[in-house]
Amino acid sequence: VEIAQRAAEVLAPLAAAGARIAGFGPDGLHAHATARHRAVASGSLAAVNALLALGARRDVRDRVHEATALDRAAHLGAAELD
């Protein structure tokens, strides 16, 4: 619970300041993927849940593999991350 709370505490102010919760990263910094794709890749269920609570979409596909974050989680053997 503490990790989930911390993820929400960190991500909520970023979203309020205009961070692209549902959009792709900036050029040069994983521009092909969303924050949710990156949270799945990092293995952080807390960050995935916080991003979903802040409005991240489940249906967005990355620009390289055409994969959703769930596809990525399944590929990593961690479907519980979606």
PASEVEX-774355 format. One record per residue: x, y, z of N, C-alpha, C in turn; residue in one letter. Coordinates in Angstrom, 2 decimals. Each point is the difference from the previous one (the first is absolute). Layout:
REM PASEVEX-774355
<site n_px="X" n_py="Y" n_pz="Z" ca_px="X" ca_py="Y" ca_pz="Z" c_px="X" c_py="Y" c_pz="Z" residuo="a"/>
...
//
This chain:
REM PASEVEX-774355
<site n_px="0.83" n_py="-1.19" n_pz="0.00" ca_px="-0.83" ca_py="1.19" ca_pz="0.00" c_px="0.87" c_py="1.25" c_pz="0.00" residuo="v"/>
<site n_px="1.10" n_py="-0.03" n_pz="0.73" ca_px="0.88" ca_py="1.17" ca_pz="0.06" c_px="0.55" c_py="0.35" c_pz="-1.38" residuo="e"/>
<site n_px="0.39" n_py="-1.00" n_pz="-0.78" ca_px="0.54" ca_py="0.26" ca_pz="-1.34" c_px="-1.10" c_py="0.57" c_pz="-0.90" residuo="i"/>
<site n_px="-1.20" n_py="-0.56" n_pz="0.08" ca_px="-1.11" ca_py="0.51" ca_pz="-0.80" c_px="-0.30" c_py="1.44" c_pz="0.35" residuo="a"/>
<site n_px="0.00" n_py="0.31" n_pz="1.27" ca_px="-0.25" ca_py="1.37" ca_pz="0.44" c_px="1.09" c_py="0.93" c_pz="-0.52" residuo="q"/>
<site n_px="1.23" n_py="-0.45" n_pz="0.06" ca_px="1.12" ca_py="0.83" ca_pz="-0.47" c_px="-0.10" c_py="0.25" c_pz="-1.50" residuo="r"/>
<site n_px="-0.37" n_py="-1.03" n_pz="-0.77" ca_px="-0.16" ca_py="0.18" ca_pz="-1.44" c_px="-1.07" c_py="1.05" c_pz="-0.29" residuo="a"/>
<site n_px="-1.12" n_py="-0.09" n_pz="0.71" ca_px="-1.07" ca_py="0.97" ca_pz="-0.18" c_px="0.45" c_py="1.40" c_pz="0.41" residuo="a"/>
<site n_px="0.76" n_py="0.09" n_pz="1.10" ca_px="0.49" ca_py="1.30" ca_pz="0.48" c_px="0.95" c_py="0.65" c_pz="-1.01" residuo="e"/>
<site n_px="0.78" n_py="-0.80" n_pz="-0.67" ca_px="0.96" ca_py="0.53" ca_pz="-0.98" c_px="-0.69" c_py="0.33" c_pz="-1.32" residuo="v"/>
<site n_px="-0.88" n_py="-0.88" n_pz="-0.46" ca_px="-0.60" ca_py="0.17" ca_pz="-1.31" c_px="-1.12" c_py="1.04" c_pz="-0.03" residuo="l"/>
<site n_px="-0.77" n_py="0.13" n_pz="1.06" ca_px="-1.12" ca_py="0.94" ca_pz="0.01" c_px="0.45" c_py="1.45" c_pz="-0.24" residuo="a"/>
<site n_px="1.03" n_py="0.49" n_pz="0.70" ca_px="0.43" ca_py="1.38" ca_pz="-0.26" c_px="0.57" c_py="0.18" c_pz="-1.41" residuo="p"/>
<site n_px="0.64" n_py="-1.04" n_pz="-0.52" ca_px="0.51" ca_py="0.09" ca_pz="-1.37" c_px="-1.16" c_py="0.14" c_pz="-0.98" residuo="l"/>
<site n_px="-1.05" n_py="-0.79" n_pz="0.21" ca_px="-1.18" ca_py="0.09" ca_pz="-0.86" c_px="-0.64" c_py="1.38" c_pz="0.12" residuo="a"/>
<site n_px="-0.09" n_py="0.50" n_pz="1.22" ca_px="-0.60" ca_py="1.32" ca_pz="0.23" c_px="0.81" c_py="1.11" c_pz="-0.67" residuo="a"/>
<site n_px="1.30" n_py="-0.22" n_pz="-0.13" ca_px="0.88" ca_py="0.99" ca_pz="-0.62" c_px="0.04" c_py="-0.13" c_pz="-1.53" residuo="a"/>
<site n_px="-0.74" n_py="-0.99" n_pz="-0.52" ca_px="-0.08" ca_py="-0.13" ca_pz="-1.45" c_px="0.79" c_py="-1.13" c_pz="-0.61" residuo="g"/>
<site n_px="0.56" n_py="-0.88" n_pz="0.81" ca_px="0.72" ca_py="-1.15" ca_pz="-0.55" c_px="-0.95" c_py="-0.83" c_pz="-0.84" residuo="a"/>
<site n_px="0.52" n_py="-0.57" n_pz="-1.06" ca_px="-0.84" ca_py="-0.77" ca_pz="-0.93" c_px="-0.22" c_py="-1.41" c_pz="0.54" residuo="r"/>
<site n_px="-0.97" n_py="-0.15" n_pz="0.86" ca_px="-0.31" ca_py="-1.29" ca_pz="0.61" c_px="-0.42" c_py="-1.02" c_pz="-1.05" residuo="i"/>
<site n_px="-0.76" n_py="0.43" n_pz="-0.98" ca_px="-0.51" ca_py="-0.92" ca_pz="-1.00" c_px="0.75" c_py="0.12" c_pz="-1.33" residuo="a"/>
<site n_px="0.96" n_py="0.89" n_pz="-0.09" ca_px="0.70" ca_py="0.22" ca_pz="-1.26" c_px="1.34" c_py="-0.69" c_pz="-0.08" residuo="g"/>
<site n_px="0.65" n_py="0.19" n_pz="-1.11" ca_px="1.32" ca_py="-0.59" ca_pz="-0.22" c_px="1.08" c_py="0.87" c_pz="0.61" residuo="f"/>
<site n_px="1.14" n_py="-0.62" n_pz="0.28" ca_px="1.13" ca_py="0.71" ca_pz="0.58" c_px="0.58" c_py="1.01" c_pz="-0.98" residuo="g"/>
<site n_px="0.83" n_py="0.90" n_pz="0.51" ca_px="0.63" ca_py="1.00" ca_pz="-0.87" c_px="1.08" c_py="-0.63" c_pz="-0.87" residuo="p"/>
<site n_px="0.32" n_py="0.66" n_pz="-1.10" ca_px="1.07" ca_py="-0.48" ca_pz="-0.87" c_px="1.26" c_py="-0.28" c_pz="0.81" residuo="d"/>
<site n_px="0.61" n_py="-1.13" n_pz="-0.28" ca_px="1.24" ca_py="-0.37" ca_pz="0.66" c_px="-0.18" c_py="-0.70" c_pz="1.33" residuo="g"/>
<site n_px="-1.24" n_py="-0.11" n_pz="0.49" ca_px="-0.23" ca_py="-0.64" ca_pz="1.29" c_px="-1.18" c_py="-0.96" c_pz="-0.14" residuo="l"/>
<site n_px="0.26" n_py="-1.13" n_pz="-0.65" ca_px="-1.04" ca_py="-1.01" ca_pz="-0.23" c_px="-1.23" c_py="0.62" c_pz="-0.67" residuo="h"/>
<site n_px="0.23" n_py="0.76" n_pz="-1.05" ca_px="-1.08" ca_py="0.71" ca_pz="-0.69" c_px="-1.01" c_py="-0.96" c_pz="-0.63" residuo="a"/>
<site n_px="0.36" n_py="-1.26" n_pz="-0.10" ca_px="-0.88" ca_py="-0.98" ca_pz="-0.63" c_px="-1.03" c_py="-0.57" c_pz="0.98" residuo="h"/>
<site n_px="0.13" n_py="0.29" n_pz="1.29" ca_px="-0.84" ca_py="-0.63" ca_pz="1.02" c_px="-0.62" c_py="1.03" c_pz="0.94" residuo="a"/>
<site n_px="-1.09" n_py="-0.42" n_pz="0.64" ca_px="-0.67" ca_py="0.86" ca_pz="0.98" c_px="0.59" c_py="-0.26" c_pz="1.39" residuo="t"/>
<site n_px="-0.39" n_py="0.81" n_pz="0.93" ca_px="0.44" ca_py="-0.20" ca_pz="1.39" c_px="-0.46" c_py="-1.36" c_pz="0.50" residuo="a"/>
<site n_px="-1.16" n_py="-0.43" n_pz="-0.43" ca_px="-0.51" ca_py="-1.31" ca_pz="0.43" c_px="0.85" c_py="-1.14" c_pz="-0.55" residuo="r"/>
<site n_px="0.43" n_py="0.11" n_pz="-1.26" ca_px="0.91" ca_py="-0.99" ca_pz="-0.56" c_px="1.28" c_py="-0.06" c_pz="0.84" residuo="h"/>
<site n_px="0.52" n_py="1.16" n_pz="0.37" ca_px="1.24" ca_py="0.06" ca_pz="0.77" c_px="-0.20" c_py="-0.56" c_pz="1.39" residuo="r"/>
<site n_px="-1.15" n_py="0.28" n_pz="0.62" ca_px="-0.28" ca_py="-0.54" ca_pz="1.33" c_px="-0.06" c_py="-1.52" c_pz="-0.04" residuo="a"/>
<site n_px="-0.62" n_py="-0.55" n_pz="-1.05" ca_px="-0.05" ca_py="-1.46" ca_pz="-0.16" c_px="1.42" c_py="-0.53" c_pz="-0.16" residuo="v"/>
<site n_px="0.78" n_py="0.64" n_pz="-0.86" ca_px="1.37" ca_py="-0.47" ca_pz="-0.25" c_px="0.84" c_py="0.04" c_pz="1.28" residuo="a"/>
<site n_px="-0.28" n_py="0.95" n_pz="0.89" ca_px="0.76" ca_py="0.10" ca_pz="1.24" c_px="-0.47" c_py="-0.99" c_pz="1.05" residuo="s"/>
<site n_px="-1.18" n_py="-0.61" n_pz="-0.23" ca_px="-0.53" ca_py="-0.96" ca_pz="0.96" c_px="-0.75" c_py="0.63" c_pz="1.16" residuo="g"/>
<site n_px="-0.39" n_py="1.26" n_pz="-0.14" ca_px="-0.64" ca_py="0.71" ca_pz="1.10" c_px="-1.52" c_py="-0.03" c_pz="-0.12" residuo="s"/>
<site n_px="-0.63" n_py="-0.96" n_pz="0.67" ca_px="-1.45" ca_py="-0.08" ca_pz="0.03" c_px="-0.58" c_py="1.27" c_pz="0.63" residuo="l"/>
<site n_px="0.66" n_py="0.53" n_pz="1.00" ca_px="-0.48" ca_py="1.22" ca_pz="0.65" c_px="-0.05" c_py="1.16" c_pz="-0.99" residuo="a"/>
<site n_px="1.03" n_py="0.14" n_pz="-0.82" ca_px="0.01" ca_py="1.08" ca_pz="-0.99" c_px="-1.06" c_py="-0.25" c_pz="-1.06" residuo="a"/>
<site n_px="-0.17" n_py="-1.24" n_pz="-0.44" ca_px="-1.03" ca_py="-0.33" ca_pz="-0.98" c_px="-1.37" c_py="0.41" c_pz="0.54" residuo="v"/>
<site n_px="-0.30" n_py="-0.40" n_pz="1.23" ca_px="-1.29" ca_py="0.33" ca_pz="0.60" c_px="-0.19" c_py="1.50" c_pz="0.18" residuo="n"/>
<site n_px="1.05" n_py="0.69" n_pz="0.41" ca_px="-0.10" ca_py="1.45" ca_pz="0.18" c_px="-0.26" c_py="0.68" c_pz="-1.35" residuo="a"/>
<site n_px="0.67" n_py="-0.45" n_pz="-1.05" ca_px="-0.21" ca_py="0.58" ca_pz="-1.32" c_px="-1.42" c_py="-0.25" c_pz="-0.50" residuo="l"/>
<site n_px="-0.51" n_py="-1.20" n_pz="0.23" ca_px="-1.38" ca_py="-0.30" ca_pz="-0.38" c_px="-0.98" c_py="0.90" c_pz="0.75" residuo="l"/>
<site n_px="0.25" n_py="0.20" n_pz="1.29" ca_px="-0.87" ca_py="0.86" ca_pz="0.80" c_px="0.03" c_py="1.45" c_pz="-0.49" residuo="a"/>
<site n_px="1.12" n_py="0.39" n_pz="-0.61" ca_px="0.15" ca_py="1.36" ca_pz="-0.50" c_px="-0.47" c_py="0.16" c_pz="-1.45" residuo="l"/>
<site n_px="-0.51" n_py="-1.08" n_pz="-0.58" ca_px="-0.57" ca_py="0.10" ca_pz="-1.34" c_px="0.79" c_py="-0.62" c_pz="-1.13" residuo="g"/>
<site n_px="1.06" n_py="-0.75" n_pz="0.30" ca_px="0.74" ca_py="-0.67" ca_pz="-1.06" c_px="-0.93" c_py="-0.99" c_pz="-0.70" residuo="a"/>
<site n_px="0.15" n_py="-0.09" n_pz="-1.30" ca_px="-0.87" ca_py="-0.89" ca_pz="-0.78" c_px="0.61" c_py="-1.39" c_pz="-0.14" residuo="r"/>
<site n_px="-0.84" n_py="-1.01" n_pz="-0.08" ca_px="0.43" ca_py="-1.39" ca_pz="-0.15" c_px="0.22" c_py="-0.40" c_pz="-1.45" residuo="r"/>
<site n_px="-0.56" n_py="0.75" n_pz="-0.94" ca_px="-0.01" ca_py="-0.43" ca_pz="-1.40" c_px="1.12" c_py="0.58" c_pz="-0.86" residuo="d"/>
<site n_px="0.87" n_py="0.83" n_pz="0.56" ca_px="1.05" ca_py="0.64" ca_pz="-0.78" c_px="1.11" c_py="-0.99" c_pz="-0.32" residuo="v"/>
<site n_px="0.41" n_py="-0.04" n_pz="-1.27" ca_px="1.08" ca_py="-0.88" ca_pz="-0.44" c_px="1.28" c_py="0.80" c_pz="-0.19" residuo="r"/>
<site n_px="1.12" n_py="-0.60" n_pz="0.37" ca_px="1.26" ca_py="0.72" ca_pz="-0.18" c_px="0.32" c_py="0.12" c_pz="-1.48" residuo="d"/>
<site n_px="0.91" n_py="0.88" n_pz="-0.33" ca_px="0.29" ca_py="0.33" ca_pz="-1.39" c_px="1.03" c_py="-0.92" c_pz="-0.64" residuo="r"/>
<site n_px="0.61" n_py="-0.87" n_pz="0.75" ca_px="1.01" ca_py="-0.90" ca_pz="-0.55" c_px="-0.57" c_py="-1.40" c_pz="-0.20" residuo="v"/>
<site n_px="-0.56" n_py="-0.56" n_pz="1.04" ca_px="-0.48" ca_py="-1.38" ca_pz="-0.03" c_px="-1.50" c_py="-0.11" c_pz="-0.24" residuo="h"/>
<site n_px="-0.70" n_py="1.16" n_pz="-0.04" ca_px="-1.46" ca_py="0.00" ca_pz="-0.13" c_px="-0.65" c_py="-0.82" c_pz="1.10" residuo="e"/>
<site n_px="0.54" n_py="0.10" n_pz="1.20" ca_px="-0.48" ca_py="-0.78" ca_pz="1.15" c_px="-0.61" c_py="0.90" c_pz="1.05" residuo="a"/>
<site n_px="-1.07" n_py="-0.48" n_pz="0.61" ca_px="-0.56" ca_py="0.71" ca_pz="1.15" c_px="0.87" c_py="-0.31" c_pz="1.22" residuo="t"/>
<site n_px="-0.24" n_py="0.69" n_pz="1.08" ca_px="0.74" ca_py="-0.30" ca_pz="1.23" c_px="-0.31" c_py="-1.42" c_pz="0.47" residuo="a"/>
<site n_px="-1.24" n_py="-0.47" n_pz="-0.21" ca_px="-0.34" ca_py="-1.38" ca_pz="0.35" c_px="0.79" c_py="-0.98" c_pz="-0.85" residuo="l"/>
<site n_px="0.15" n_py="0.29" n_pz="-1.29" ca_px="0.81" ca_py="-0.85" ca_pz="-0.86" c_px="1.43" c_py="-0.08" c_pz="0.53" residuo="d"/>
<site n_px="0.52" n_py="1.15" n_pz="0.41" ca_px="1.37" ca_py="0.06" ca_pz="0.54" c_px="0.10" c_py="-0.80" c_pz="1.29" residuo="r"/>
<site n_px="-1.00" n_py="0.14" n_pz="0.87" ca_px="-0.01" ca_py="-0.75" ca_pz="1.26" c_px="-0.02" c_py="-1.50" c_pz="-0.28" residuo="a"/>
<site n_px="-0.83" n_py="-0.42" n_pz="-0.95" ca_px="-0.07" ca_py="-1.43" ca_pz="-0.34" c_px="1.34" c_py="-0.48" c_pz="-0.56" residuo="a"/>
<site n_px="0.62" n_py="0.82" n_pz="-0.84" ca_px="1.31" ca_py="-0.34" ca_pz="-0.55" c_px="1.05" c_py="-0.17" c_pz="1.10" residuo="h"/>
<site n_px="-0.11" n_py="0.81" n_pz="1.04" ca_px="0.94" ca_py="-0.07" ca_pz="1.12" c_px="-0.38" c_py="-1.09" c_pz="1.00" residuo="l"/>
<site n_px="-1.13" n_py="-0.67" n_pz="-0.24" ca_px="-0.45" ca_py="-1.03" ca_pz="0.93" c_px="-0.59" c_py="0.58" c_pz="1.28" residuo="g"/>
<site n_px="-0.55" n_py="1.21" n_pz="-0.13" ca_px="-0.52" ca_py="0.69" ca_pz="1.19" c_px="-1.35" c_py="0.63" c_pz="-0.32" residuo="a"/>
<site n_px="-0.95" n_py="-0.81" n_pz="-0.44" ca_px="-1.32" ca_py="0.50" ca_pz="-0.39" c_px="-0.71" c_py="0.72" c_pz="1.15" residuo="a"/>
<site n_px="0.40" n_py="-0.29" n_pz="1.24" ca_px="-0.63" ca_py="0.69" ca_pz="1.15" c_px="0.31" c_py="1.49" c_pz="0.01" residuo="e"/>
<site n_px="0.94" n_py="0.44" n_pz="-0.84" ca_px="0.35" ca_py="1.43" ca_pz="-0.04" c_px="-0.99" c_py="0.83" c_pz="-0.79" residuo="l"/>
<site n_px="-0.99" n_py="-0.61" n_pz="-0.60" ca_px="-0.97" ca_py="0.80" ca_pz="-0.74" c_px="-1.27" c_py="0.16" c_pz="0.77" residuo="d"/>
//
